[in-house]
Amino acid sequence: MMTCREKAEEWGISIRAVNQLCKSGKITGAVKNGKSWEIPDDAVRPADGRVSSGKYIKNNATNEKKPLPIGISDYVRAQSEYYYVDKTLLIRDFLDRKTLVSLFTRPRRFGKTLNMDMLRVFFEISDEDTSRYFIDKKIWKCGTKYTEHQGRYPVIFLSFKDVKFDSWEATIEKIAELLQEEFGRHSELKSSKRLEKFEQEYYRKVLEGKANEVELSASLQKLSKMLFEHYGMAPVIIIDEYDTPIQEGYTKDFYDEIISFMRNFFSGGFKDNRYLSYGFLTGILRIAQESIFSGLNNLSVNSVMDEEYDEFFGFTEPEVCGLLEAYGVNDKEEELKAWYDGYLFGNKEIYNPWSVINYISKGCLPQAYWVNTGKNEILDDVLQTANEEITEKLYALLRGEQVVARIDQNVVYRSLAEDPANIYSLLLVAGYLKTTKKELQGDGSWLCQVSIPNREIAAVYKKEILSHLMQIGAIDRTTANRIAESLYAQDLKKLQKGIAEYMNKAISFYDSGTEGFYHGLVLGLIAMMDNQYRIKSNRESGDGRYDISMFPRDRKYPGIIMELKSDKDLNDKKLDDLSVEALNQIDDKRYDEEMLEDGIKNILKLGIAFSGKKVKIRMK
């Protein structure tokens, strides 16, 4: 028997990849002994779809040395000019299920638009032979049961991903423009002898941009009927990023108008539409409570919680390993995993595809690529509605902890005001959280353990939560930097001045001032230091529970223990006494025991006392 390391060397792949093959049962005769796998000496490497020793297997031969598809959502171009990760088995799984209308909800930049364009090219009737774009793909190997659908249907394709405007007037104008372009794409209807005169008049009205809002709301149903009459085949309707204009309506105060329009628009296209072969929608949220899909009992929703289609949006681990090997950067696997892995869709571990391809194309420079692709308005809204309990949980997430949350997949933006706890549902579907454990409840919601997926998302949490604490404008980042620097330098005077300056400039934010509030304040101010420190809060050590401990990642920095206390209306003398009491408690309760056991000898102890906006710090 051989170890995973020995087999990895023999096969020319990573140890991690061999472990994954063993876990998935792809290596015949492999058995687990304790925590390690034992593999038969004569075991043959499985055909796992990856490359070996710099040589490409047949499936990936066309990917060699091609550029990475950053921002490419055109399927024909992506699969011919760029490195393409084959997701065509999505077609097989869909045709096996034969669901009339499917809604796929995933975070932004997880390949939704590219997959929808792939479906368009596969199903759509065309003057050219579009089968050539699939002959070398996985779907073509599945047989005629699936390939007979290729190029058979008229297709209506609309993408709302760029419908982002400040007013309803501009939004409906853009939607009218998109419909105008899609009607124009079906120019065969202009002279079709199979259409009634009133249908041709309606077609020309939309094409010339003269249709009003009510007429546009019926356009999906009318266009599908005209295509059916012309071709004798009901069309496939694909709507990409259907909820983008709805999100804009929520943040820009035209929510009622967009909801009213979309309700009629989708109802005509998908509800009881006998001129529909199949329907596909993608988005971030399922907007069910607003009755956009009211009565649409043929709708199948596939979210991040569901196992169906779990591997088709985002990159799986074998796909990422193939990418790394194709570009000769296998040694970056662990770094890439720490930054961009961690999502769990259904039961499948998923990497953020946008960040992965940017990371590799930028010479394996780890940074937050995905969070810079759009505004983090969801986090802004979350932080505006967060109560003290939620804020405490957000800090726990920031420290790398797991928290328990109820996840309702039908949550909508307006429900934030009704129940701020719904923010966890929004954060999960938007890609800011992952589930580590889930249990389905009787009402259809999930009780989950959630955490931050990876270092990339931790970076945006740190940035956004810190900005929230600073009340975005109440204080600039230089104050927070000064506080971090003073901790490094063990400069008590500078530290006290920095915290006091912050509190004095954010007057209205400090009217309450409970100890838990000050606890959160300090955690937020030191959040930017998590690259140098592992920050722990409210943990047991010695004879009690300390408030905050900072364990250095590099032993050239000291360990830091903070004990916080607060009281109302204290004069300077009593405030100083309270800081001494906090400092003495660190020694009395032996809060340094955990650090000492970890081999940290240089420990900085801080007793911090608050009263209103005043602060006093004692150090030793």
C-alpha positions as CSV (number, residue, x, y, z in Angstrom):
1,M,0.0,0.0,0.0
2,M,1.1,3.6,-0.7
3,T,0.4,6.9,0.9
4,C,-1.3,9.9,-0.7
5,R,2.0,11.7,-0.9
6,E,3.7,8.8,-2.7
7,K,0.8,8.5,-5.2
8,A,0.8,12.2,-5.7
9,E,4.5,12.1,-6.7
10,E,3.8,9.1,-9.0
11,W,0.8,10.7,-10.7
12,G,2.3,14.2,-10.8
13,I,-0.6,15.9,-9.0
14,S,-1.1,17.5,-5.6
15,I,-1.6,15.5,-2.3
16,R,-4.8,17.4,-1.9
17,A,-6.1,16.1,-5.2
18,V,-5.3,12.5,-4.3
19,N,-7.1,12.9,-1.0
20,Q,-10.1,14.3,-2.9
21,L,-10.1,11.3,-5.3
22,C,-10.0,8.9,-2.3
23,K,-12.9,10.7,-0.5
24,S,-15.0,10.6,-3.7
25,G,-14.5,6.9,-4.1
26,K,-12.7,7.2,-7.4
27,I,-9.6,5.1,-6.5
28,T,-10.4,1.4,-6.4
29,G,-9.1,-0.3,-3.2
30,A,-8.3,2.9,-1.3
31,V,-9.0,2.5,2.4
32,K,-8.8,5.0,5.3
33,N,-6.6,4.1,8.2
34,G,-7.2,6.6,11.0
35,K,-6.8,10.1,9.3
36,S,-4.8,8.9,6.4
37,W,-5.6,7.0,3.1
38,E,-3.8,3.9,2.0
39,I,-3.8,3.2,-1.7
40,P,-3.0,-0.1,-3.5
41,D,0.5,0.0,-5.2
42,D,-1.1,-0.9,-8.6
43,A,-3.9,1.7,-8.4
44,V,-4.5,3.5,-11.7
45,R,-5.0,7.2,-11.6
46,P,-8.8,7.9,-12.3
47,A,-9.8,10.0,-15.3
48,D,-10.8,13.0,-13.1
49,G,-10.8,15.6,-15.9
50,R,-7.6,17.2,-14.8
51,V,-4.2,17.6,-16.5
52,S,-1.1,15.7,-15.6
53,S,2.5,16.7,-15.6
54,G,1.9,19.6,-17.9
55,K,0.3,17.5,-20.5
56,Y,-3.4,18.2,-21.3
57,I,-6.0,15.5,-21.5
58,K,-8.1,15.6,-24.7
59,N,-11.0,17.5,-23.1
60,N,-8.8,20.4,-22.1
61,A,-6.5,20.4,-25.1
62,T,-8.2,23.5,-26.5
63,N,-7.7,25.4,-23.2
64,E,-3.9,25.3,-23.4
65,K,-2.3,28.8,-23.2
66,K,-5.6,30.6,-23.8
67,P,-6.3,33.8,-21.9
68,L,-8.7,33.7,-18.9
69,P,-12.3,34.9,-19.5
70,I,-12.4,38.0,-17.3
71,G,-15.8,39.6,-17.8
72,I,-16.7,37.4,-20.8
73,S,-20.4,36.3,-20.7
74,D,-20.7,35.4,-24.4
75,Y,-20.7,31.6,-24.6
76,V,-19.5,31.3,-28.2
77,R,-16.5,33.6,-27.6
78,A,-15.7,32.2,-24.1
79,Q,-15.5,28.6,-25.3
80,S,-13.5,29.4,-28.5
81,E,-11.1,32.2,-27.5
82,Y,-10.6,31.7,-23.7
83,Y,-10.0,29.0,-21.1
84,Y,-13.5,27.6,-20.7
85,V,-14.6,25.5,-17.7
86,D,-17.2,23.2,-19.2
87,K,-20.6,23.6,-17.6
88,T,-22.7,22.1,-20.4
89,L,-23.9,19.3,-18.2
90,L,-26.3,21.8,-16.8
91,I,-28.3,21.2,-20.0
92,R,-28.4,17.4,-19.3
93,D,-29.6,17.9,-15.7
94,F,-32.2,20.3,-16.8
95,L,-33.6,18.1,-19.6
96,D,-33.7,15.1,-17.2
97,R,-35.9,17.1,-14.8
98,K,-38.0,18.8,-17.5
99,T,-39.1,21.6,-15.2
100,L,-41.2,24.2,-17.1
101,V,-39.7,27.3,-15.3
102,S,-36.5,27.3,-13.4
103,L,-35.1,30.1,-11.2
104,F,-31.4,30.0,-10.3
105,T,-30.5,32.3,-7.4
106,R,-26.7,32.8,-6.9
107,P,-24.4,35.7,-5.9
108,R,-23.2,38.1,-8.5
109,R,-20.2,37.1,-10.7
110,F,-20.8,33.4,-10.2
111,G,-21.3,32.6,-13.9
112,K,-25.1,33.1,-14.2
113,T,-25.0,35.2,-17.4
114,L,-22.5,32.9,-19.2
115,N,-24.6,29.9,-18.3
116,M,-27.8,31.5,-19.6
117,D,-26.1,32.5,-22.9
118,M,-24.9,28.9,-23.2
119,L,-28.5,27.8,-22.9
120,R,-29.5,30.3,-25.5
121,V,-26.9,29.1,-28.0
122,F,-27.8,25.4,-27.3
123,F,-31.5,25.7,-27.7
124,E,-31.9,28.5,-30.3
125,I,-32.9,28.0,-33.9
126,S,-30.2,29.6,-36.1
127,D,-29.1,29.9,-39.7
128,E,-25.7,28.6,-38.8
129,D,-24.9,25.2,-37.4
130,T,-24.4,26.0,-33.7
131,S,-23.8,22.4,-32.8
132,R,-20.1,23.0,-33.5
133,Y,-20.0,24.9,-30.3
134,F,-20.9,21.8,-28.3
135,I,-19.5,18.8,-30.2
136,D,-16.3,18.8,-28.0
137,K,-18.2,19.5,-24.8
138,K,-19.5,17.1,-22.2
139,I,-23.2,17.5,-23.2
140,W,-22.4,16.0,-26.6
141,K,-21.1,12.8,-25.1
142,C,-24.5,12.2,-23.4
143,G,-26.2,11.0,-26.5
144,T,-29.1,11.9,-28.9
145,K,-31.6,12.1,-26.0
146,Y,-30.0,15.5,-25.3
147,T,-28.4,16.6,-28.5
148,E,-31.7,16.4,-30.4
149,H,-32.8,19.5,-28.5
150,Q,-29.9,21.5,-29.9
151,G,-31.0,24.3,-32.3
152,R,-34.6,23.4,-32.1
153,Y,-36.4,26.3,-30.3
154,P,-36.9,30.0,-30.9
155,V,-35.5,31.8,-27.8
156,I,-36.3,35.0,-26.1
157,F,-33.3,36.3,-24.1
158,L,-33.2,39.3,-21.9
159,S,-30.6,40.4,-19.4
160,F,-31.4,43.0,-16.8
161,K,-27.9,43.1,-15.3
162,D,-27.3,46.7,-16.5
163,V,-30.7,48.1,-15.6
164,K,-29.3,50.3,-12.8
165,F,-30.9,53.7,-12.7
166,D,-32.0,56.3,-10.1
167,S,-35.6,56.7,-11.3
168,W,-38.5,54.7,-12.5
169,E,-38.7,56.8,-15.7
170,A,-35.1,55.9,-16.7
171,T,-35.6,52.3,-15.7
172,I,-38.7,51.7,-17.8
173,E,-36.9,53.5,-20.7
174,K,-34.0,51.0,-20.5
175,I,-36.4,48.1,-20.2
176,A,-38.2,49.4,-23.3
177,E,-34.8,49.6,-25.1
178,L,-33.9,46.0,-24.2
179,L,-37.3,44.8,-25.5
180,Q,-36.8,46.8,-28.6
181,E,-33.5,45.1,-29.2
182,E,-34.9,41.6,-28.5
183,F,-37.9,42.1,-30.8
184,G,-35.4,43.3,-33.5
185,R,-33.4,40.2,-33.0
186,H,-36.4,38.3,-34.3
187,S,-36.7,40.2,-37.5
188,E,-38.2,37.2,-39.2
189,L,-41.5,38.2,-37.6
190,K,-41.6,41.5,-39.6
191,S,-42.8,39.8,-42.8
192,S,-44.2,36.6,-41.3
193,K,-47.4,35.5,-43.1
194,R,-48.5,33.5,-40.0
195,L,-49.1,36.6,-37.8
196,E,-52.4,38.5,-37.6
197,K,-52.4,42.1,-38.6
198,F,-52.8,43.4,-35.1
199,E,-49.8,41.3,-34.0
200,Q,-47.6,42.8,-36.7
201,E,-48.8,46.3,-35.6
202,Y,-47.8,45.5,-32.0
203,Y,-44.5,44.1,-33.1
204,R,-43.7,47.3,-35.0
205,K,-44.8,49.4,-32.1
206,V,-42.3,47.8,-29.7
207,L,-39.6,47.8,-32.4
208,E,-40.1,51.6,-33.1
209,G,-40.0,52.4,-29.3
210,K,-43.6,53.6,-29.3
211,A,-45.1,51.0,-26.9
212,N,-46.3,52.4,-23.5
213,E,-45.7,50.8,-20.1
214,V,-48.9,48.7,-20.1
215,E,-48.1,47.4,-23.6
216,L,-44.6,46.6,-22.6
217,S,-45.8,44.6,-19.6
218,A,-47.5,42.2,-21.9
219,S,-44.5,41.9,-24.3
220,L,-43.1,38.5,-23.0
221,Q,-46.5,36.8,-23.6
222,K,-47.1,38.5,-27.0
223,L,-43.6,37.8,-28.4
224,S,-43.7,34.1,-27.3
225,K,-47.1,33.7,-29.0
226,M,-45.8,35.3,-32.3
227,L,-42.7,33.1,-32.2
228,F,-44.9,30.0,-31.7
229,E,-47.1,31.0,-34.6
230,H,-44.2,31.6,-36.9
231,Y,-42.1,28.5,-36.1
232,G,-44.8,26.1,-34.9
233,M,-42.6,25.6,-31.8
234,A,-43.1,27.2,-28.4
235,P,-40.0,29.3,-27.4
236,V,-37.6,29.1,-24.6
237,I,-37.6,32.3,-22.4
238,I,-34.4,33.3,-20.6
239,I,-34.4,36.2,-18.2
240,D,-30.9,36.9,-16.7
241,E,-30.5,38.9,-13.4
242,Y,-34.3,39.5,-13.2
243,D,-34.0,41.2,-9.7
244,T,-31.4,43.9,-10.5
245,P,-33.9,46.6,-11.3
246,I,-35.9,45.5,-8.2
247,Q,-32.9,46.0,-6.0
248,E,-32.4,49.5,-7.6
249,G,-36.1,50.2,-7.0
250,Y,-35.7,49.4,-3.4
251,T,-32.6,51.7,-2.9
252,K,-33.8,54.5,-5.2
253,D,-37.5,54.7,-4.0
254,F,-39.4,53.4,-7.0
255,Y,-40.0,49.9,-5.5
256,D,-43.8,49.9,-6.0
257,E,-43.5,50.9,-9.7
258,I,-41.0,48.2,-10.6
259,I,-42.8,45.5,-8.6
260,S,-46.1,46.3,-10.3
261,F,-44.5,46.2,-13.7
262,M,-42.6,43.0,-13.1
263,R,-45.6,41.2,-11.7
264,N,-47.5,41.6,-15.0
265,F,-44.4,41.1,-17.1
266,F,-43.5,37.7,-15.6
267,S,-47.1,36.6,-15.2
268,G,-47.7,37.0,-18.9
269,G,-44.5,35.2,-19.8
270,F,-44.4,32.3,-17.4
271,K,-47.9,31.8,-15.7
272,D,-50.3,29.7,-17.8
273,N,-48.4,30.6,-21.0
274,R,-49.2,27.8,-23.4
275,Y,-46.6,29.3,-25.8
276,L,-43.7,28.4,-23.6
277,S,-41.4,25.4,-23.9
278,Y,-39.1,26.2,-21.0
279,G,-38.3,29.2,-18.9
280,F,-35.1,30.2,-17.1
281,L,-34.5,33.0,-14.7
282,T,-31.4,34.0,-12.7
283,G,-31.0,36.5,-9.8
284,I,-29.8,36.9,-6.3
285,L,-33.1,36.8,-4.4
286,R,-36.4,35.0,-4.8
287,I,-38.9,37.9,-4.6
288,A,-41.8,35.7,-3.6
289,Q,-43.4,37.8,-0.9
290,E,-44.1,40.6,-3.4
291,S,-46.2,38.2,-5.5
292,I,-44.1,38.6,-8.6
293,F,-44.4,34.9,-9.1
294,S,-47.9,34.7,-7.6
295,G,-49.7,31.5,-8.7
296,L,-46.7,30.3,-10.7
297,N,-46.9,26.7,-9.5
298,N,-44.6,25.5,-12.3
299,L,-41.6,27.4,-10.9
300,S,-38.7,25.4,-9.5
301,V,-36.4,27.5,-7.4
302,N,-32.7,26.4,-7.1
303,S,-30.9,28.4,-4.4
304,V,-27.5,28.1,-2.7
305,M,-29.3,25.7,-0.2
306,D,-30.3,23.2,-2.8
307,E,-28.4,20.2,-4.1
308,E,-29.8,20.4,-7.7
309,Y,-27.4,22.2,-10.1
310,D,-25.0,22.8,-7.2
311,E,-21.8,22.4,-9.3
312,F,-22.8,24.6,-12.3
313,F,-22.4,28.1,-10.8
314,G,-18.9,28.8,-9.6
315,F,-15.8,26.5,-9.8
316,T,-15.6,23.1,-8.1
317,E,-12.3,22.0,-6.5
318,P,-11.3,19.7,-9.4
319,E,-12.0,22.6,-11.9
320,V,-9.8,24.9,-9.9
321,C,-7.0,22.3,-9.6
322,G,-7.2,22.0,-13.4
323,L,-6.9,25.7,-13.8
324,L,-3.8,25.9,-11.5
325,E,-2.1,23.1,-13.3
326,A,-2.9,24.5,-16.8
327,Y,-1.2,27.8,-15.9
328,G,1.6,26.2,-14.0
329,V,0.8,27.6,-10.5
330,N,0.0,24.4,-8.5
331,D,2.0,25.8,-5.6
332,K,-0.6,28.5,-5.1
333,E,-3.4,26.1,-4.3
334,E,-3.5,26.7,-0.5
335,E,-3.4,30.5,-0.9
336,L,-6.1,30.5,-3.5
337,K,-8.3,28.3,-1.3
338,A,-7.9,30.5,1.7
339,W,-8.9,33.6,-0.3
340,Y,-11.6,32.4,-2.7
341,D,-13.0,29.0,-1.5
342,G,-15.4,28.3,1.3
343,Y,-18.8,28.6,-0.4
344,L,-21.2,25.7,0.0
345,F,-23.9,25.4,-2.6
346,G,-26.1,22.5,-1.8
347,N,-23.5,19.9,-0.8
348,K,-20.8,21.1,-3.2
349,E,-17.7,23.1,-2.2
350,I,-17.5,26.0,-4.5
351,Y,-14.9,28.7,-5.4
352,N,-15.7,32.2,-6.5
353,P,-15.0,32.0,-10.3
354,W,-14.5,35.7,-10.8
355,S,-11.9,36.0,-8.1
356,V,-10.1,32.8,-9.2
357,I,-9.6,33.8,-12.8
358,N,-8.5,37.4,-11.7
359,Y,-6.1,35.9,-9.1
360,I,-4.4,33.7,-11.7
361,S,-4.4,36.3,-14.4
362,K,-2.8,38.9,-12.1
363,G,0.2,36.7,-11.4
364,C,-1.4,35.1,-8.3
365,L,-1.7,38.3,-6.3
366,P,-4.3,37.7,-3.5
367,Q,-6.7,40.6,-3.1
368,A,-10.4,41.3,-2.9
369,Y,-11.4,41.1,-6.6
370,W,-15.1,40.1,-6.3
371,V,-16.1,42.8,-3.7
372,N,-14.7,45.5,-6.0
373,T,-17.1,44.5,-8.9
374,G,-20.1,46.4,-7.4
375,K,-21.4,48.5,-4.6
376,N,-21.9,46.7,-1.3
377,E,-25.3,48.3,-0.7
378,I,-26.6,45.2,0.9
379,L,-24.1,45.5,3.7
380,D,-24.9,49.2,4.0
381,D,-28.6,48.4,4.5
382,V,-27.8,45.6,6.9
383,L,-25.7,47.8,9.1
384,Q,-28.3,50.5,9.2
385,T,-31.0,48.1,10.6
386,A,-28.7,46.0,12.9
387,N,-29.7,46.0,16.5
388,E,-27.2,45.3,19.4
389,E,-27.6,41.5,19.2
390,I,-27.0,41.5,15.4
391,T,-24.1,43.8,15.7
392,E,-22.5,41.5,18.2
393,K,-23.0,38.5,15.9
394,L,-21.5,40.5,13.0
395,Y,-18.4,41.1,15.1
396,A,-18.3,37.4,15.9
397,L,-18.3,36.6,12.2
398,L,-15.5,39.1,11.7
399,R,-13.4,37.2,14.2
400,G,-13.9,34.0,12.2
401,E,-16.5,32.5,14.5
402,Q,-19.7,30.7,13.5
403,V,-23.1,32.0,14.5
404,V,-26.6,30.4,14.5
405,A,-29.1,32.2,12.2
406,R,-32.5,31.4,10.7
407,I,-32.4,31.5,6.9
408,D,-35.6,32.3,5.0
409,Q,-35.1,32.0,1.2
410,N,-38.2,34.1,0.5
411,V,-36.8,37.2,2.3
412,V,-37.2,40.5,0.5
413,Y,-35.6,43.9,1.1
414,R,-38.6,45.4,2.8
415,S,-38.6,42.7,5.4
416,L,-35.4,44.1,6.9
417,A,-37.5,46.8,8.6
418,E,-40.0,44.2,9.9
419,D,-37.3,41.8,11.3
420,P,-33.7,42.9,11.2
421,A,-32.7,39.2,11.8
422,N,-33.5,38.6,8.1
423,I,-30.2,40.2,7.3
424,Y,-28.5,36.8,7.6
425,S,-30.7,35.5,4.8
426,L,-29.8,38.5,2.6
427,L,-26.1,38.1,3.3
428,L,-26.1,34.4,2.5
429,V,-27.8,34.6,-0.9
430,A,-25.7,37.6,-1.8
431,G,-22.4,35.7,-1.2
432,Y,-21.3,37.2,2.1
433,L,-21.9,34.1,4.2
434,K,-21.7,30.4,3.9
435,T,-23.6,27.6,5.8
436,T,-21.5,25.1,7.7
437,K,-24.5,23.3,9.1
438,K,-28.2,23.4,8.2
439,E,-31.5,21.9,9.4
440,L,-34.8,22.4,7.6
441,Q,-37.6,23.7,9.7
442,G,-41.3,22.9,9.4
443,D,-42.1,26.4,8.0
444,G,-39.7,25.9,5.1
445,S,-36.9,28.0,6.6
446,W,-33.5,26.7,7.6
447,L,-31.7,26.9,11.0
448,C,-28.1,27.3,10.1
449,Q,-24.6,27.8,11.4
450,V,-23.1,30.5,9.2
451,S,-19.6,32.0,8.9
452,I,-17.6,34.2,6.6
453,P,-16.5,32.0,3.6
454,N,-12.9,33.2,3.0
455,R,-10.3,36.0,3.4
456,E,-11.7,38.0,0.5
457,I,-15.1,38.4,2.2
458,A,-13.5,39.0,5.6
459,A,-11.7,41.9,4.0
460,V,-15.0,43.6,3.0
461,Y,-16.6,42.9,6.4
462,K,-13.7,44.5,8.0
463,K,-13.9,47.6,5.7
464,E,-17.7,48.0,5.9
465,I,-18.2,47.3,9.6
466,L,-15.3,49.7,10.5
467,S,-16.8,52.4,8.3
468,H,-20.2,51.8,10.0
469,L,-18.6,52.2,13.4
470,M,-17.0,55.4,12.3
471,Q,-20.5,56.6,11.0
472,I,-19.0,57.2,7.6
473,G,-17.7,60.7,7.9
474,A,-17.8,61.2,11.7
475,I,-14.1,60.3,11.7
476,D,-11.5,59.5,9.1
477,R,-9.4,56.4,8.9
478,T,-6.3,58.1,10.1
479,T,-7.6,57.9,13.7
480,A,-8.1,54.2,13.4
481,N,-4.6,53.9,12.0
482,R,-3.3,55.9,14.9
483,I,-4.9,53.5,17.3
484,A,-3.4,50.5,15.6
485,E,0.0,52.1,15.5
486,S,-0.2,53.0,19.2
487,L,-0.8,49.4,20.1
488,Y,2.2,48.3,18.1
489,A,4.4,50.9,19.8
490,Q,2.8,50.4,23.2
491,D,2.2,54.1,23.3
492,L,-0.4,54.6,26.0
493,K,-0.8,58.3,25.5
494,K,-1.3,58.0,21.8
495,L,-3.8,55.2,22.2
496,Q,-5.9,57.1,24.7
497,K,-5.8,60.2,22.5
498,G,-6.9,58.2,19.5
499,I,-9.9,56.6,21.2
500,A,-10.9,59.8,22.8
501,E,-10.7,61.7,19.5
502,Y,-13.0,59.1,17.9
503,M,-15.6,59.3,20.6
504,N,-15.6,63.1,20.7
505,K,-16.2,63.4,17.0
506,A,-19.1,60.8,16.9
507,I,-21.3,62.5,19.5
508,S,-24.7,61.1,18.6
509,F,-23.4,57.6,18.3
510,Y,-22.5,57.4,21.9
511,D,-25.7,58.5,23.7
512,S,-26.3,54.9,25.1
513,G,-23.0,53.5,26.1
514,T,-23.5,50.0,27.5
515,E,-20.4,47.9,28.2
516,G,-21.4,45.7,25.2
517,F,-21.5,48.8,23.0
518,Y,-18.0,49.8,24.0
519,H,-16.9,46.2,23.5
520,G,-18.1,46.3,19.9
521,L,-16.5,49.7,19.5
522,V,-13.0,48.5,20.4
523,L,-13.4,45.3,18.3
524,G,-14.2,47.5,15.3
525,L,-11.3,49.8,15.8
526,I,-8.8,46.9,16.0
527,A,-10.4,44.9,13.2
528,M,-7.8,46.2,10.7
529,M,-5.1,44.4,12.7
530,D,-6.4,40.9,12.0
531,N,-3.5,40.2,9.6
532,Q,-1.1,40.6,12.5
533,Y,-3.3,39.2,15.2
534,R,-5.9,36.5,15.8
535,I,-8.5,38.4,17.7
536,K,-10.6,36.6,20.3
537,S,-13.5,37.9,22.4
538,N,-15.3,36.7,25.5
539,R,-13.3,33.5,25.8
540,E,-12.5,31.5,28.9
541,S,-8.9,31.7,30.2
542,G,-7.6,31.3,33.8
543,D,-10.4,31.8,36.3
544,G,-12.9,33.7,34.1
545,R,-13.7,35.2,30.7
546,Y,-11.6,38.0,29.3
547,D,-13.1,40.7,27.1
548,I,-10.6,40.9,24.2
549,S,-7.3,39.0,23.5
550,M,-5.0,39.6,20.5
551,F,-2.8,36.6,19.7
552,P,0.2,37.7,17.5
553,R,0.6,35.8,14.3
554,D,4.3,36.8,14.4
555,R,6.0,36.5,17.8
556,K,7.9,39.8,17.2
557,Y,4.6,41.5,18.3
558,P,3.4,41.3,21.9
559,G,0.2,39.5,22.9
560,I,-2.5,42.0,24.0
561,I,-5.2,41.5,26.6
562,M,-8.0,44.1,27.1
563,E,-10.5,44.2,30.0
564,L,-13.3,46.8,29.4
565,K,-15.5,48.5,32.1
566,S,-18.0,51.2,31.9
567,D,-20.3,53.3,34.1
568,K,-22.3,56.4,33.8
569,D,-21.5,59.9,35.0
570,L,-18.1,59.2,36.4
571,N,-15.7,62.0,37.2
572,D,-12.0,61.7,36.2
573,K,-10.9,60.2,39.6
574,K,-13.6,57.5,39.5
575,L,-12.9,56.8,35.8
576,D,-9.2,56.2,36.6
577,D,-10.1,53.9,39.5
578,L,-12.3,51.9,37.2
579,S,-9.5,51.5,34.7
580,V,-7.2,50.3,37.6
581,E,-9.9,47.8,38.6
582,A,-10.1,46.5,35.0
583,L,-6.3,46.1,34.8
584,N,-6.1,44.3,38.1
585,Q,-8.9,41.9,37.0
586,I,-6.6,40.6,34.2
587,D,-4.1,39.4,36.8
588,D,-6.6,38.4,39.5
589,K,-8.5,36.2,37.0
590,R,-5.3,35.0,35.3
591,Y,-6.6,35.9,31.8
592,D,-3.0,35.5,30.5
593,E,-3.0,31.8,31.0
594,E,-4.2,30.9,27.5
595,M,-1.4,33.1,26.0
596,L,1.3,31.7,28.3
597,E,0.2,28.1,27.4
598,D,0.6,29.2,23.7
599,G,4.2,30.2,24.4
600,I,3.6,33.9,24.3
601,K,5.8,35.6,27.0
602,N,5.6,39.3,26.0
603,I,2.1,40.3,27.0
604,L,0.6,43.8,27.0
605,K,-2.3,44.2,29.5
606,L,-4.8,47.1,29.1
607,G,-7.5,48.1,31.6
608,I,-9.9,50.4,29.7
609,A,-12.7,52.4,31.4
610,F,-15.5,54.3,29.7
611,S,-18.1,56.8,30.9
612,G,-20.1,58.5,28.2
613,K,-17.5,59.8,25.7
614,K,-14.7,59.8,28.2
615,V,-12.1,57.0,28.3
616,K,-9.2,56.1,30.6
617,I,-6.6,53.4,29.9
618,R,-4.1,51.8,32.3
619,M,-1.4,49.6,30.9
620,K,1.3,47.1,32.1
